[in-house]
Amino acid sequence: MKLIPAIEKLSLQPTWITTEEILYVCRNKRMIEFHTYNGVFRTPQNITEYFALLQADRFVHGEVSSSIINLDKVTSFDKKRKIARFEHISGMNLEIEVSRRNMRAFQKVQ
């Protein structure tokens, strides 16, 4: 488990998140956003730097180099729409698009 320093998007409070909490990472303007079931967290680092850190923990590129997806957290994959879904026990659902180039990594996801 790796800890990542981040800022909670709504409260702007500094915090630490674990790689296990991360569903996916995406770029939003000049910030990187870590999406979890507990909220969205930001950091000003480069997404490429985080891919190198996360790659060993079953993270793959989603949409070319603009997102990184945690394969262990994907609950379903819509091959036609190229959408990875994250469904939480609470009923919260999140989706992110996957590029055609990176669809192979999602073939084992039901």
LUMLUMTOR-330013 format. One record per residue (C-alpha): chain; x, y, z; residue number from 1; residue in one letter. Coordinates in steps of 0.25 Angstrom, whole numbers, plus 5000, padded with zeros to 4 digits. Layout:
! LUMLUMTOR-330013
<pt "A" <X Y Z> NUM "A"> ...
END
This chain:
! LUMLUMTOR-330013
<pt "A" <5000 5000 5000> 1 "M"> <pt "A" <5006 5013 4996> 2 "K"> <pt "A" <5001 5027 5002> 3 "L"> <pt "A" <4999 5039 4993> 4 "I"> <pt "A" <4999 5053 4998> 5 "P"> <pt "A" <4986 5060 4992> 6 "A"> <pt "A" <4976 5072 4995> 7 "I"> <pt "A" <4962 5068 4996> 8 "E"> <pt "A" <4954 5076 4985> 9 "K"> <pt "A" <4943 5081 4993> 10 "L"> <pt "A" <4949 5085 5006> 11 "S"> <pt "A" <4963 5088 5001> 12 "L"> <pt "A" <4969 5081 5013> 13 "Q"> <pt "A" <4982 5073 5011> 14 "P"> <pt "A" <4981 5058 5013> 15 "T"> <pt "A" <4987 5045 5010> 16 "W"> <pt "A" <4980 5035 5001> 17 "I"> <pt "A" <4985 5020 4999> 18 "T"> <pt "A" <4986 5014 4985> 19 "T"> <pt "A" <4976 5004 4989> 20 "E"> <pt "A" <4965 5015 4990> 21 "E"> <pt "A" <4967 5020 4976> 22 "I"> <pt "A" <4957 5016 4966> 23 "L"> <pt "A" <4963 5024 4955> 24 "Y"> <pt "A" <4972 5036 4952> 25 "V"> <pt "A" <4969 5047 4942> 26 "C"> <pt "A" <4974 5060 4937> 27 "R"> <pt "A" <4966 5073 4940> 28 "N"> <pt "A" <4972 5085 4934> 29 "K"> <pt "A" <4986 5086 4941> 30 "R"> <pt "A" <4982 5077 4953> 31 "M"> <pt "A" <4981 5062 4954> 32 "I"> <pt "A" <4969 5057 4961> 33 "E"> <pt "A" <4968 5044 4969> 34 "F"> <pt "A" <4954 5038 4969> 35 "H"> <pt "A" <4950 5029 4981> 36 "T"> <pt "A" <4937 5025 4987> 37 "Y"> <pt "A" <4941 5035 4998> 38 "N"> <pt "A" <4942 5047 4989> 39 "G"> <pt "A" <4951 5054 4979> 40 "V"> <pt "A" <4965 5058 4983> 41 "F"> <pt "A" <4975 5067 4975> 42 "R"> <pt "A" <4990 5069 4973> 43 "T"> <pt "A" <4998 5077 4963> 44 "P"> <pt "A" <5007 5066 4959> 45 "Q"> <pt "A" <5008 5060 4945> 46 "N"> <pt "A" <4999 5048 4941> 47 "I"> <pt "A" <5011 5041 4935> 48 "T"> <pt "A" <5019 5042 4949> 49 "E"> <pt "A" <5007 5035 4955> 50 "Y"> <pt "A" <5005 5024 4945> 51 "F"> <pt "A" <5019 5020 4948> 52 "A"> <pt "A" <5016 5019 4963> 53 "L"> <pt "A" <5003 5012 4961> 54 "L"> <pt "A" <5006 5003 4949> 55 "Q"> <pt "A" <5011 4991 4958> 56 "A"> <pt "A" <4997 4992 4966> 57 "D"> <pt "A" <4989 4987 4954> 58 "R"> <pt "A" <4986 5001 4949> 59 "F"> <pt "A" <4985 5003 4934> 60 "V"> <pt "A" <4983 5015 4924> 61 "H"> <pt "A" <4968 5017 4921> 62 "G"> <pt "A" <4967 5028 4911> 63 "E"> <pt "A" <4981 5029 4905> 64 "V"> <pt "A" <4990 5037 4915> 65 "S"> <pt "A" <4978 5045 4921> 66 "S"> <pt "A" <4974 5035 4931> 67 "S"> <pt "A" <4978 5023 4939> 68 "I"> <pt "A" <4969 5012 4944> 69 "I"> <pt "A" <4970 5002 4955> 70 "N"> <pt "A" <4966 4989 4949> 71 "L"> <pt "A" <4964 4983 4963> 72 "D"> <pt "A" <4952 4993 4966> 73 "K"> <pt "A" <4945 4992 4952> 74 "V"> <pt "A" <4932 4984 4954> 75 "T"> <pt "A" <4928 4983 4940> 76 "S"> <pt "A" <4932 4987 4926> 77 "F"> <pt "A" <4923 4991 4914> 78 "D"> <pt "A" <4930 4987 4902> 79 "K"> <pt "A" <4921 4994 4892> 80 "K"> <pt "A" <4921 5008 4899> 81 "R"> <pt "A" <4936 5006 4904> 82 "K"> <pt "A" <4932 5009 4918> 83 "I"> <pt "A" <4938 5004 4931> 84 "A"> <pt "A" <4928 5004 4943> 85 "R"> <pt "A" <4931 5005 4958> 86 "F"> <pt "A" <4919 5001 4966> 87 "E"> <pt "A" <4919 5002 4981> 88 "H"> <pt "A" <4911 4995 4991> 89 "I"> <pt "A" <4904 5008 4995> 90 "S"> <pt "A" <4899 5009 4981> 91 "G"> <pt "A" <4909 5020 4977> 92 "M"> <pt "A" <4913 5017 4962> 93 "N"> <pt "A" <4924 5024 4954> 94 "L"> <pt "A" <4928 5022 4940> 95 "E"> <pt "A" <4940 5026 4931> 96 "I"> <pt "A" <4943 5024 4917> 97 "E"> <pt "A" <4954 5014 4912> 98 "V"> <pt "A" <4961 5016 4898> 99 "S"> <pt "A" <4960 5005 4888> 100 "R"> <pt "A" <4975 5004 4889> 101 "R"> <pt "A" <4974 5000 4904> 102 "N"> <pt "A" <4962 4991 4903> 103 "M"> <pt "A" <4970 4978 4904> 104 "R"> <pt "A" <4973 4980 4919> 105 "A"> <pt "A" <4958 4980 4922> 106 "F"> <pt "A" <4955 4967 4915> 107 "Q"> <pt "A" <4955 4959 4928> 108 "K"> <pt "A" <4945 4969 4935> 109 "V"> <pt "A" <4931 4964 4934> 110 "Q"> 
END
